Amino acid sequence: MAIKQTAGRDSLGTFAPQFAQLNDDVLFGEVWSREAQLSLRDRSLVTVVALLAQGLVDASFQYHLTTAKKNGITRTEVAEILTHAAFYVGWPKAWAAFRMAKDVWAEDGAAEDGKTLHQQEMVFPIGAPNDGFAAYFIGQSYLYPLSTHQVGVYNVTFEPGCRNNWHIHHAKSGGGQILLCLAGRGYYQAEGQDAQALSPGDVINIPAGVKHWHGAAPESWFSHLAIEVPGEGTQNEWCEPVDDAAYKSLK
């Protein structure tokens, strides 16, 4: 997909229209859009290091750091990239780049620190982003399978404010789910009942056929083990998201 860029025309369109056209249409519209040759992530990495090597830690460098973040380079990765490059391009240049990178990845740093502290509260890993079920969650969740034989057991972690949609575990017989709360603070609510605050050590038994949701409190990470109760003809039905106003009113 071609990248739409207007920075050249916005800044230099009347003063240097040919340069503006080359910047917007050729550099970004053609070169940056050649994803079959290099991914946008890889192009960001190359560009950041090339600018750093020249000591060009100016507004354009900040733009390319922000673009690198959008293209998937993480806070941990950019720190390693700048550290490695420092031995080749010069220590003072890296210091200047780090000052700018800290600002670009500031929010990620706060989230990463919270995630690290949460991990220290429990023995089971947080796991990978729960992308396979992302459509049924508000916010970011993580999943780590502990057992996929005999009985399914999964560590599910919710970032602050994350919760899953209302859903139902159906079964012809047996079935349902058990939640064992591990760390942080969260909520569980069955349809027609008040939401229940959850803390480490709490156990929730969810029979088949009960419409419900669960997730983190707005200000806290939260993890629970989700245990699939064996049954006949089991399947999950995902329903509507939890209403924002109702969620934010929880104590």
GIHU-V743239 format. One record per residue. N is the residue number from 0. RES is the residue in one letter. SS is DSSP state (a for helix, b for strand, c for the rest). Layout:
n=<N/N>
res=<RES/RES>
ss=<SS/SS>
//
This chain:
n=<0/1/2/3/4/5/6/7/8/9/10/11/12/13/14/15/16/17/18/19/20/21/22/23/24/25/26/27/28/29/30/31/32/33/34/35/36/37/38/39/40/41/42/43/44/45/46/47/48/49/50/51/52/53/54/55/56/57/58/59/60/61/62/63/64/65/66/67/68/69/70/71/72/73/74/75/76/77/78/79/80/81/82/83/84/85/86/87/88/89/90/91/92/93/94/95/96/97/98/99/100/101/102/103/104/105/106/107/108/109/110/111/112/113/114/115/116/117/118/119/120/121/122/123/124/125/126/127/128/129/130/131/132/133/134/135/136/137/138/139/140/141/142/143/144/145/146/147/148/149/150/151/152/153/154/155/156/157/158/159/160/161/162/163/164/165/166/167/168/169/170/171/172/173/174/175/176/177/178/179/180/181/182/183/184/185/186/187/188/189/190/191/192/193/194/195/196/197/198/199/200/201/202/203/204/205/206/207/208/209/210/211/212/213/214/215/216/217/218/219/220/221/222/223/224/225/226/227/228/229/230/231/232/233/234/235/236/237/238/239/240/241/242/243/244/245/246/247/248/249/250>
res=<M/A/I/K/Q/T/A/G/R/D/S/L/G/T/F/A/P/Q/F/A/Q/L/N/D/D/V/L/F/G/E/V/W/S/R/E/A/Q/L/S/L/R/D/R/S/L/V/T/V/V/A/L/L/A/Q/G/L/V/D/A/S/F/Q/Y/H/L/T/T/A/K/K/N/G/I/T/R/T/E/V/A/E/I/L/T/H/A/A/F/Y/V/G/W/P/K/A/W/A/A/F/R/M/A/K/D/V/W/A/E/D/G/A/A/E/D/G/K/T/L/H/Q/Q/E/M/V/F/P/I/G/A/P/N/D/G/F/A/A/Y/F/I/G/Q/S/Y/L/Y/P/L/S/T/H/Q/V/G/V/Y/N/V/T/F/E/P/G/C/R/N/N/W/H/I/H/H/A/K/S/G/G/G/Q/I/L/L/C/L/A/G/R/G/Y/Y/Q/A/E/G/Q/D/A/Q/A/L/S/P/G/D/V/I/N/I/P/A/G/V/K/H/W/H/G/A/A/P/E/S/W/F/S/H/L/A/I/E/V/P/G/E/G/T/Q/N/E/W/C/E/P/V/D/D/A/A/Y/K/S/L/K>
ss=<c/c/c/c/c/c/a/a/a/a/a/a/c/c/c/c/a/a/a/a/a/a/a/a/a/a/a/a/a/a/a/c/c/c/c/c/c/c/c/a/a/a/a/a/a/a/a/a/a/a/a/a/a/c/c/c/c/c/a/a/a/a/a/a/a/a/a/a/a/a/c/c/c/c/a/a/a/a/a/a/a/a/a/a/a/a/a/a/a/c/a/a/a/a/a/a/a/a/a/a/a/a/a/a/c/a/a/a/a/a/a/a/a/a/a/a/a/a/a/c/c/c/c/c/c/c/c/b/b/c/a/a/a/a/a/a/b/b/c/c/b/b/b/b/b/b/b/c/c/c/c/c/b/b/b/b/b/b/c/c/c/c/b/b/c/c/b/b/b/b/c/c/b/b/c/c/b/b/b/b/b/b/b/b/b/b/b/b/b/b/c/c/c/c/c/b/b/b/b/c/c/c/b/b/b/b/c/c/c/c/c/b/b/b/b/b/c/c/c/c/c/b/b/b/b/b/b/b/c/c/b/b/c/c/b/b/b/b/c/c/c/c/c/a/a/a/a/a/c/c/c>
//
